[in-house]
Amino acid sequence: FSITVVERIFQLLFLFHSNQKNMNLYLGNLNYRVKEGDLERALAVYGTVHSVKIIKDRETGKSKGFGFVEMDDEAASQAIKELSGSDFMGRQMVIKEALPKA
């Protein structure tokens, strides 16, 4: 390979990555025993999961029953359609696009 071919491959990879839009999802009504890995595995079926965060009480460290997941737009939209209201570890999960902090 010449250096220009390698450079072009990196340019294309960068463009592909920069054109990917991510959606931040809110997941609520979670069982308090749900771990971040549980959510990641459940949502990875729909596409790449970039981050998972279960919100915990500062004092006790216990789950507050909700969290956030960041994933590609298309995958997130599909996950919302298929998982909203579904049973997840004994609770009916709420999943929707997260609103920005006010």
NUFIGU-787815 format. One record per residue (C-alpha): residue number from 1; residue in one letter; x, y, z. Coordinates in steps of 0.02 Angstrom, whole numbers, plus 32768, in hexadecimal, padded with zeros to 4 digits. Each point is the difference from the previous one (the first is absolute). Last residue first. Layout:
BEGIN
REC  num  residuo     x     y     z
REC  NUM        A     X     Y     Z
...
//
This chain:
BEGIN
REC  num  residuo     x     y     z
REC  102        A  79A0  8444  862E
REC  101        K  8060  7F5F  7FE9
REC  100        P  7FE5  7FBA  7F51
REC   99        L  7F6D  7F8A  7FEA
REC   98        A  8022  7F47  7FF8
REC   97        E  7FB1  7FA0  7F71
REC   96        K  7F8C  7F7B  8043
REC   95        I  8000  7F5D  8060
REC   94        V  7F8A  7FD2  808D
REC   93        M  8017  7F4C  8038
REC   92        Q  7F72  7F98  804A
REC   91        R  8054  7FAA  8093
REC   90        G  802B  7F49  8022
REC   89        M  80B2  7FFD  7FBC
REC   88        F  7FCD  805F  7F64
REC   87        D  7F4A  7FF0  7FC9
REC   86        S  7FD8  8069  7F68
REC   85        G  7FAD  80AB  8009
REC   84        S  807C  804F  7F88
REC   83        L  8071  7F76  7FBF
REC   82        E  7FD6  7FEE  7F47
REC   81        K  7FE0  80B1  7FC8
REC   80        I  8082  804E  8075
REC   79        A  8083  7F80  7FCC
REC   78        Q  7FE0  8026  7F48
REC   77        S  8016  80BA  801D
REC   76        A  80A0  7FE0  8061
REC   75        A  8048  7F94  7F76
REC   74        E  7FDB  8085  7F7E
REC   73        D  8048  808C  806A
REC   72        D  80A1  7FA7  8036
REC   71        M  800D  7FE0  80BB
REC   70        E  8006  805A  80A7
REC   69        V  7FAB  7FB0  8095
REC   68        F  7FBA  8058  8098
REC   67        G  7FC0  7FC2  80A7
REC   66        F  7F6C  7FE3  8071
REC   65        G  7FD0  7F9E  809B
REC   64        K  8058  806B  8083
REC   63        S  8088  7F7E  800F
REC   62        K  8055  7FED  80A8
REC   61        G  80A3  805A  802B
REC   60        T  7FB8  8027  80AC
REC   59        E  8032  80B6  8014
REC   58        R  800F  8039  7F4D
REC   57        D  7F65  7FA2  7FC3
REC   56        K  8025  7FAE  7F59
REC   55        I  7FDB  802A  7F4B
REC   54        I  8025  7F72  7F89
REC   53        K  8076  8037  7F77
REC   52        V  801E  7FA8  7F5A
REC   51        S  8071  803C  7F73
REC   50        H  8024  7FE6  7F47
REC   49        V  7F88  7F70  7FDE
REC   48        T  8012  7FC3  7F4E
REC   47        G  7F65  7FB7  7FB4
REC   46        Y  7F54  7FB4  8022
REC   45        V  8037  7F60  805A
REC   44        A  807A  806F  8060
REC   43        L  7F69  8042  805F
REC   42        A  7FE4  7F6A  8070
REC   41        R  80BA  7FDF  801A
REC   40        E  8022  80B6  802F
REC   39        L  7F6B  8005  8075
REC   38        D  803A  7F65  805F
REC   37        G  80B3  8041  8003
REC   36        E  7FC6  80A0  8055
REC   35        K  7FB3  7F9A  808C
REC   34        V  7F47  7FE3  8022
REC   33        R  7FE0  7FD2  80B7
REC   32        Y  7F92  809A  801F
REC   31        N  7F88  7FC2  7F79
REC   30        L  7FF1  808B  7F81
REC   29        N  7F69  8072  7FF6
REC   28        G  8062  8073  7F8D
REC   27        L  8077  7FFC  7F6D
REC   26        Y  802C  80AA  7FB4
REC   25        L  8059  7FF5  7F59
REC   24        N  8089  806F  7FBB
REC   23        M  8006  7FF9  7F44
REC   22        N  809D  7FFB  7F98
REC   21        K  801A  803D  7F50
REC   20        Q  807E  7FAB  7F8E
REC   19        N  8040  807B  7F7F
REC   18        S  80A1  801C  8063
REC   17        H  8025  7F45  8000
REC   16        F  7FE8  7FED  7F46
REC   15        L  8065  809C  7FDD
REC   14        F  808E  7FC4  8071
REC   13        L  8000  7F54  7FAE
REC   12        L  8004  8052  7F55
REC   11        Q  8092  8071  8030
REC   10        F  805E  7F6C  804C
REC    9        I  7FE9  7F9C  7F60
REC    8        R  803B  8097  7F9A
REC    7        E  809F  8010  8068
REC    6        V  8025  7F47  7FE5
REC    5        V  7FE6  8014  7F44
REC    4        T  806D  809D  7FFE
REC    3        I  808D  7FA8  805C
REC    2        S  800E  7F80  7F77
REC    1        F  7FC7  7F52  8023
//
